[in-house]
Amino acid sequence: MAKHRIAILGSTGSIGKQSLEIIRNNKNLFQAEVLTANNNWQLLVNQAIEFLPDSVVIANESHYLKVKEALARFPIKVYSGKKSLEEIVENDNIDTVISALVGYSGLFPTIAAIKAGKKIALANKETLVVAGEIVMKLAEEYMVPILPVDSEHSAIFQCLVGEKGDLEKIILTASGGPFLHTPIRKLKDVTAEDALKHPKWSMGAKVTIDSATMMNKGFEVIEAKWLFGVNPKNIEVVIHPQAVIHSMVQFADGAIKAQLGSPDMRIPIQYALTFPERIFQKNNRYDFLKDGIFNFHEAEPARFRNLFLAYNALRRAGNSPCVLNAANEVAVASFLDRKIGFIDMTEVIEHTLENVSYIESPSLDDYRLSDAESRIVAEEYVKKNKNKKLICGLK
Ligand code: MN3
């Protein structure tokens, strides 16, 4: 059987590294054809030397010569620049594109991959948050499957395999992040270091902060709407701190199906690559008798305001989720730069949603403009309030 040829957009990130681990353990099945990184050129070089892909892309052009030189004695093509990400996915030697870039940057390369007819293993949820309607239409038009890598969506997808019955409700589980039990009045004092300690999942910085604010879960509600065509009012978020139930679906007859397992991203990544087959994977098997206590909590609106901002943006539709995403990217970066406090992230996003012009049926160009406008509005708000020292949580 011919090997499955894979491009990993974002191979040096958390999902990218775990994808390569799966490829490494299944060399008879998979071949890494394209690897790309934004800044981490050294790791990209090491990965390229191990996996000998056809080509690599270093998006940050200032690292191009270093990569080129380091790979000079290998038969590996080296490209650089953001545009190259969109061009490289069109290569004839690729079957599947793992879209694992961070944030908005994943949108246009993923669209290019769809238009080139590649199967998509989607880890970059922002692609669907920003432009879900257009992306799903393109996937249909080009007859490209979009297989979810996000653990919740993989769980839902696994629950739906073989089902013809009417889906009544999606129950998205959330771990609740590190501040599930922090008194709400103390949230303003939590630091980036506190927020980066996720109790259950080991992930990149952006998604870890999004998990602490539960914007991540809000994005996943939007992602679920587009992937599974479910009305947002039929998507319920339930906090399940053990993170063993990865999500559930409820059918018209009241039956509920859940997908469970130890929290390990390699399981959903591998399933997206092997679907509809399953192959052996060495990981921690969940032991019900040892650990089997499951708790559930409501996502309190006062604690997780970002989750409800996401629901509102989804209801408003149009470019609102795109604005939400851009404002959130600015907010998270500002928080990680210690420019604003934890609670202020929500203020930045609310302010931006109120001040960017609404577009009812945006085109891809409108999304580009909305994204840029939102970033400016959000940045200005961060700057202004930083100077006025209105921002809380910073001493
Ligand atoms: Mn998730």
Boltz pocket constraint, residues with backbone or C-beta under 6 A from the ligand:
constraints:
  - pocket:
      binder: B
      contacts: [[A, 150], [A, 151], [A, 152], [A, 220]]
      max_distance: 6.0
